[in-house]
C-alpha cells in the first residue's frame, strides 16, 4: 500500500475572535511593525499514513481532522497530500 504524508492546517473560522492573534499583532505594533494589520493563529500538523488509494487517504484524513485535530464548531481545516516514495529493497 502507498504511504502518504499530509500537511494539515487548522485555523479559526473568520467569525471567531482570536485573542492570541490580537495580542501578537499589538506586540508587533509596539515593536514598530506598524504595517501588520491582522494576525490569526493556527496549527500545522504532519501526518504519515498508508492507504489503498489517494481517495481513501483523503477520507481517513477528513475523519481524523473532524474527530481529533480540529473543532468543527470554531475551526476550519485543509490538507495537502503527497505520496511518499517507496524504499527500494536490495
MARFILUM-393394 format. One record per atom (N, C-alpha, C): chain; atom name; x, y, z. Coordinates in Angstrom, 2 decimals, decimal comma. Atoms other than C-alpha are relative to their C-alpha. Last residue first. Example, Ala and Ser with C-alpha at 12.3 -4.5 7.8 and 13.67 -1.06 7.14 Angstrom:
// MARFILUM-393394
c a X Y Z
A N -0,82 -1,19 -0,06 $
A CA 13,67 -1,06 7,14 $
A C -0,77 1,09 0,73 $
A N 0,89 -1,19 0,00 $
A CA 12,30 -4,50 7,80 $
A C 0,90 1,20 0,00 $
END
This chain:
// MARFILUM-393394
c a X Y Z
A N -1,07 0,59 0,80 $
A CA 18,08 -4,81 -2,49 $
A C 0,13 -1,47 0,32 $
A N -0,69 1,09 -0,70 $
A CA 14,83 -3,28 -1,31 $
A C 1,04 -0,59 -0,93 $
A N -0,36 1,09 0,90 $
A CA 13,81 0,10 -2,77 $
A C 0,77 -1,04 0,80 $
A N -1,39 0,39 -0,17 $
A CA 12,03 2,41 -0,35 $
A C 0,28 -1,21 -0,90 $
A N -0,21 1,32 -0,60 $
A CA 8,73 3,67 -1,74 $
A C 1,50 -0,28 0,11 $
A N -0,66 1,00 0,84 $
A CA 8,44 7,39 -2,41 $
A C 0,23 -1,30 0,76 $
A N -1,39 0,17 -0,41 $
A CA 5,90 9,19 -0,23 $
A C 0,65 -1,05 -0,91 $
A N -0,42 1,40 -0,06 $
A CA 2,71 10,23 -1,99 $
A C 1,47 -0,02 0,38 $
A N -1,06 0,39 0,95 $
A CA 1,72 13,78 -1,13 $
A C 0,33 -1,46 0,19 $
A N -0,38 1,40 -0,08 $
A CA -1,45 15,14 0,47 $
A C 1,05 -0,30 -1,06 $
A N -0,67 0,32 1,26 $
A CA -2,25 18,76 1,24 $
A C 0,56 -1,40 0,17 $
A N -1,23 0,77 0,02 $
A CA -4,73 19,47 4,00 $
A C 0,50 -0,17 -1,42 $
A N -0,27 0,43 1,37 $
A CA -7,42 21,91 4,95 $
A C 1,27 -0,83 0,06 $
A N -1,26 0,68 0,29 $
A CA -9,02 22,76 8,25 $
A C 0,09 -0,26 -1,50 $
A N -0,04 0,58 1,34 $
A CA -11,61 25,13 9,59 $
A C 1,31 -0,76 -0,13 $
A N -1,21 0,06 0,82 $
A CA -12,14 25,85 13,28 $
A C -0,29 -0,58 -1,38 $
A N -0,71 -1,28 0,06 $
A CA -14,92 27,06 15,60 $
A C 1,21 0,01 -0,93 $
A N 0,89 -1,10 -0,37 $
A CA -17,64 24,38 15,54 $
A C 0,71 1,35 -0,20 $
A N 0,76 -0,50 1,16 $
A CA -15,52 21,89 13,58 $
A C -0,96 1,14 0,32 $
A N 1,33 -0,14 -0,59 $
A CA -13,02 21,61 16,46 $
A C -0,89 0,60 -1,09 $
A N 0,69 -1,28 0,12 $
A CA -9,97 20,38 14,60 $
A C -1,33 -0,05 0,74 $
A N -0,94 -1,10 0,22 $
A CA -7,37 17,65 15,16 $
A C -0,65 1,38 -0,07 $
A N -1,04 -0,29 -0,99 $
A CA -9,49 14,98 16,82 $
A C 0,76 1,30 -0,23 $
A N 0,13 0,66 -1,29 $
A CA -12,72 13,74 15,24 $
A C 1,02 0,47 1,04 $
A N 1,31 -0,23 -0,63 $
A CA -13,15 16,08 12,28 $
A C -0,07 -0,53 1,42 $
A N 0,14 -1,43 -0,28 $
A CA -9,44 16,14 11,39 $
A C -1,30 0,29 0,73 $
A N -0,97 -0,37 -1,03 $
A CA -9,01 12,38 11,69 $
A C -0,16 1,46 0,40 $
A N 0,47 0,54 -1,29 $
A CA -12,22 11,71 9,76 $
A C 0,93 0,40 1,13 $
A N 1,20 -0,75 -0,38 $
A CA -11,18 14,04 6,93 $
A C -0,53 -0,47 1,35 $
A N -0,44 -1,28 -0,56 $
A CA -7,74 12,41 6,95 $
A C -1,18 0,89 0,38 $
A N -0,55 0,24 -1,33 $
A CA -9,28 8,96 6,50 $
A C 0,45 1,30 0,66 $
A N 1,14 0,33 -0,87 $
A CA -11,41 10,13 3,57 $
A C 0,48 -0,19 1,43 $
A N 0,74 -1,24 -0,24 $
A CA -8,36 11,79 1,97 $
A C -1,19 -0,22 0,93 $
A N -0,80 -0,81 -0,92 $
A CA -6,26 8,63 2,39 $
A C -0,73 1,30 0,34 $
A N 0,15 0,60 -1,33 $
A CA -9,02 6,54 0,79 $
A C 0,77 0,79 1,04 $
A N 1,36 -0,27 -0,46 $
A CA -9,10 8,93 -2,18 $
A C -0,25 -0,57 1,39 $
A N 0,01 -1,39 -0,47 $
A CA -5,31 8,76 -2,50 $
A C -1,38 0,38 0,53 $
A N 0,03 -1,00 1,08 $
A CA -5,56 5,00 -2,73 $
A C 0,03 1,39 0,60 $
A N 0,07 0,68 1,30 $
A CA -5,05 1,81 -0,70 $
A C 0,05 0,97 -1,17 $
A N 1,37 0,17 0,48 $
A CA -3,94 3,80 2,34 $
A C 0,05 -0,66 -1,37 $
A N 0,10 0,87 1,17 $
A CA -0,84 4,24 4,46 $
A C -1,47 -0,16 -0,36 $
A N 0,92 1,13 -0,08 $
A CA -0,38 7,18 6,80 $
A C 0,09 -0,84 -1,27 $
A N -0,40 0,99 1,00 $
A CA 2,05 9,99 7,63 $
A C -0,90 -1,20 0,18 $
A N 0,44 1,37 -0,26 $
A CA 0,58 13,00 9,45 $
A C 0,49 -0,88 -1,15 $
A N -0,39 0,96 1,04 $
A CA 2,08 16,48 9,66 $
A C -0,45 -1,39 0,44 $
A N -0,19 1,38 -0,44 $
A CA 0,30 19,16 11,71 $
A C 0,42 -0,84 -1,20 $
A N -0,52 0,75 1,15 $
A CA 0,25 22,95 11,43 $
A C 0,35 -1,38 0,51 $
A N -0,84 1,18 -0,27 $
A CA -1,93 24,84 13,91 $
A C 0,43 -0,62 -1,32 $
A N 0,54 1,30 0,40 $
A CA -3,45 28,31 13,73 $
A C 0,96 -1,11 0,40 $
A N -0,82 1,13 -0,45 $
A CA -3,05 31,89 14,95 $
A C -0,67 -1,30 -0,45 $
A N 0,87 1,12 -0,39 $
A CA -4,50 34,89 13,11 $
A C 0,90 -1,19 0,31 $
A N -0,69 1,27 -0,22 $
A CA -2,61 38,19 12,91 $
A C -1,04 -1,02 0,44 $
A N 0,73 1,06 -0,69 $
A CA -4,03 41,41 11,46 $
A C 0,89 -1,24 0,12 $
A N 1,37 -0,40 -0,31 $
A CA -2,92 44,81 10,14 $
A C -0,79 -1,07 0,74 $
A N 0,77 1,22 -0,26 $
A CA 0,87 44,49 10,14 $
A C -1,41 0,42 0,41 $
A N 0,66 0,42 1,24 $
A CA 2,33 47,67 8,57 $
A C -0,84 -1,27 0,18 $
A N 1,31 -0,61 0,15 $
A CA 3,05 49,17 12,00 $
A C -0,73 -0,41 -1,28 $
A N 0,48 0,63 1,24 $
A CA 5,90 46,82 12,76 $
A C -1,42 0,47 -0,28 $
A N -0,23 -0,85 1,16 $
A CA 7,46 49,18 15,31 $
A C -0,46 -0,58 -1,32 $
A N -1,39 0,16 0,45 $
A CA 7,94 46,78 18,22 $
A C 0,29 0,81 -1,26 $
A N -0,84 -0,57 -1,05 $
A CA 4,69 48,00 19,84 $
A C 1,47 -0,05 -0,40 $
A N 0,14 -1,46 0,12 $
A CA 2,89 47,26 16,56 $
A C 0,91 0,70 1,01 $
A N -0,72 -0,39 1,21 $
A CA 4,29 43,71 16,66 $
A C -0,08 1,51 -0,22 $
A N -1,44 0,07 -0,29 $
A CA 3,13 43,32 20,24 $
A C 0,84 0,43 -1,19 $
A N -0,30 -1,16 -0,85 $
A CA -0,38 44,51 19,32 $
A C 1,50 0,04 0,34 $
A N 0,08 -1,18 0,87 $
A CA -0,50 41,98 16,45 $
A C 0,35 1,26 0,80 $
A N -1,22 -0,01 0,81 $
A CA 0,69 39,25 18,81 $
A C 0,02 1,23 -0,91 $
A N -1,12 -0,34 -0,89 $
A CA -2,05 40,11 21,32 $
A C 1,31 0,07 -0,79 $
A N 0,12 -1,42 -0,32 $
A CA -4,71 40,15 18,57 $
A C 1,16 0,46 0,88 $
A N -0,41 -0,74 1,19 $
A CA -3,53 36,77 17,30 $
A C -0,04 1,50 0,24 $
A N -1,45 0,17 0,11 $
A CA -3,74 35,33 20,80 $
A C 0,53 0,77 -1,21 $
A N -0,71 -0,87 -0,95 $
A CA -7,23 36,84 21,26 $
A C 1,52 -0,14 -0,08 $
A N -1,30 0,63 -0,23 $
A CA -8,56 35,27 18,03 $
A C 0,81 0,87 0,96 $
A N -1,05 -0,91 -0,48 $
A CA -12,27 36,07 17,74 $
A C 1,27 -0,79 0,30 $
A N -0,44 0,26 -1,38 $
A CA -14,29 33,55 15,74 $
A C 1,12 0,97 0,37 $
A N 0,94 -0,64 -0,93 $
A CA -16,17 34,78 12,61 $
A C 0,40 -0,16 1,47 $
A N -0,11 -1,48 0,02 $
A CA -13,17 34,05 10,34 $
A C -0,92 0,70 1,00 $
A N 0,92 -0,56 0,99 $
A CA -13,15 30,39 11,44 $
A C 0,08 1,52 0,05 $
A N 1,29 -0,44 -0,52 $
A CA -10,07 29,57 13,47 $
A C -0,87 0,50 -1,14 $
A N 0,11 -1,42 -0,32 $
A CA -7,35 27,78 11,58 $
A C -1,37 0,29 0,58 $
A N 1,23 -0,23 -0,76 $
A CA -6,15 24,18 11,20 $
A C -0,01 1,48 0,40 $
A N 0,05 -1,36 -0,53 $
A CA -3,57 23,42 8,50 $
A C -1,37 0,20 0,66 $
A N 1,33 -0,43 -0,42 $
A CA -2,74 19,78 7,77 $
A C 0,10 1,38 0,64 $
A N -0,24 -1,23 -0,73 $
A CA 0,30 18,66 5,79 $
A C -1,38 0,59 0,28 $
A N 0,95 -1,10 0,06 $
A CA -0,32 15,07 4,80 $
A C 0,51 1,18 0,82 $
A N -0,24 -0,98 -1,04 $
A CA 2,26 12,43 4,00 $
A C -0,97 1,15 -0,22 $
A N 0,28 -1,40 0,30 $
A CA 1,16 9,37 2,10 $
A C 0,44 0,86 1,18 $
A N -0,09 -0,83 -1,19 $
A CA 2,37 5,77 2,05 $
A C -0,16 1,45 -0,43 $
A N -0,77 -1,24 0,02 $
A CA 1,23 3,51 -0,75 $
A C -0,01 0,71 1,36 $
A N 0,84 -1,19 0,00 $
A CA 0,00 0,00 0,00 $
A C 0,88 1,25 0,00 $
END
